[in-house]
Amino acid sequence: MSEYPFCCRLIHKTLWLVYCYLCDIVISYFAGYSSGAVTNEMVRQKRNKLFSEEKARQLSLISRVEKIEVRHVGPPEDCVLLMNKGLSTPFNCAMREHYFY
């Protein structure tokens, strides 16, 4: 998973945590029904709906990503880092440095 940018990994982890939280909500939502009234399909549909809504909500918070150039002068060599404004750090760029060698 390290080949994805930090923001994608963060969104993935956040969505996974939301998914786990939503599973608990779905289980408690259907707890009032008798054991024969709730099917796996009903739970699956409810979970998918809640997950899709949360994913759409989080993606709507991310606006257009602006690219910036950062010039590094110093050891080991001078270079230009292409970064996402407000998202990337030099550490994120260093993680992908091996792609260019």
Secondary structure, DSSP 8 states (H G I E B T S, - for coil): -TTS-HHHHHHHHHHHHHHHHHHHHHHHHGGGS-TTT--HHHHHHHHHHHHHHHHHHHHHH-----EEEEEE-SSS--EEEEEETTT--HHHHHHTGGGG-
